[in-house]
Amino acid sequence: METTNATDITRQIAKETMQNEVVLNAAYINGKWTAIEASSVDSEDTDTQNLYDPNTGEVLATTRLCTSAHVETAVNAASAAYENWSQTPVSVRAHYLHAIADAMEQQFDKLVGLSVLNNGKPVEEAKIDVGDAIACYRYYANLITDQETWSEVPTNESGIRLLKTFAPVGVCALIVPWNFPMVTTSWKLAPALAAGCTVVLKPSEVTLLPELMLGNILSSIDLPKGVVNILPGAAEVGAAMTSHPLIDKVSFTGSNVVGEKVMTQAAKSIKDISLELGGKSAIVVRADADIDYACDLIIGGVFTNAGQICSATSRLLVHQDIAPTLFEALKVKTASLQVGDGFDTGTQMGPMVSEQQLKQVKKYCDIATAENLTCLTGGEILARQGYFAAPTVYIDVPVTSQLWLEEVFGPVLVSKTFKDDAEAISLANDSKYALAATIVSTDEKVALAMALQIEAGHIWINEQQIVLPESGWGGFKQSGIGRELGGGGLSAYQKSKHVLLSD
């Protein structure tokens, strides 16, 4: 894939893309952009959303948001399109998925620029995101092509045959978060389309700029009308989607508080549901670990995307024998991180996505002060333009601390020491969340044995948080329900059907 250098992806170019190509004040319904009309009431009561540049705090644009009336129109369009799309040959569905990927590749730099502009993440992180989204569309195009229409199920009965096939689950409501624009959208949309489902998609109203480009892409590839509908909206729109009688499945990624509401709304009509929720993941550093490399993994696990990752390994467990040396090295590396503008190629950590998220980090730093936690480095909001927090590490944190128990969703690491593997496993599992974990050790056999005992849906051993399309994604406990990515991601949008017939 050919892309321009990061130095050619600038704020000015991204703003020009926003002004010339992003369709605001509109919803993508039934294959076209439909204007969201201004409310007749005073402007201060109009349902609008400011879109910010987190690096500067500047308002980039203001857009009107959808209402429940738009949900009704979009769901009806998706429902009307379902019969034809669900019966569309697999090869045709795969063609459209590849076409989405092709179009994203052609607009790679524009999508990267819009992500940096609206989300704040460094250019190199945004490049990874767009590449991951493209890979996801291609993966499901290939996976659905390889899936057999009929497979024979062995039985102990004679004179009969039992066949198995799959059917799409139906019309799907997809609700995605702001921390990984385009990525989490692809995780849901690609398998849904591959399975033969039609979709109503609600991107986060915070990061609409890169997400709305999808509507242009769908028009450019002539995706059949109504198959995908995109509604820029707030909580009202999400609630209308999850409770709509024509919606068969809801897939939501976000906070546990909202996830509980989504589950309650979906339960009223017994909808199929997938939830990808919070995390408070552990990174375990054994005594045999290479300290310098361990520090790199620790920093990557908690400060990538400014810690705004559900799988962030924000609880550090380090063997007591190497803890003093490791903490000293970690302090130096963390304090030297270049925090700044996402468009600056030297930036290693960007800002928080919004003022609200910055206040969330400050709240936990204040709690740490009140709890008398020992701050190794950071622990403050940076006095500068934009929404910047310092990369922060607390050591010797008690398991009763709010920072140990609760998801901060920011660049804040808490740590404890352990004396042996059994204690490390116990501490790692001592959480209501169980999404991910990292183990750092030169003994692969021991690390794999620990991986079997740590409660988490995805575990990295001596590796950064690479997430492949082929790997299932999802957790245990309160980290969610179901799986995304991999074969399980496709299964989430299918129902098995069995046919019994004479031999």
Summary of the structure (lengths in Angstrom):
residues: 503
radius of gyration: 23.3
end to end distance: 50.6
largest distance: 77.7
contacts: 1808
relative contact order: 0.13
helix: 42%
strand: 22%
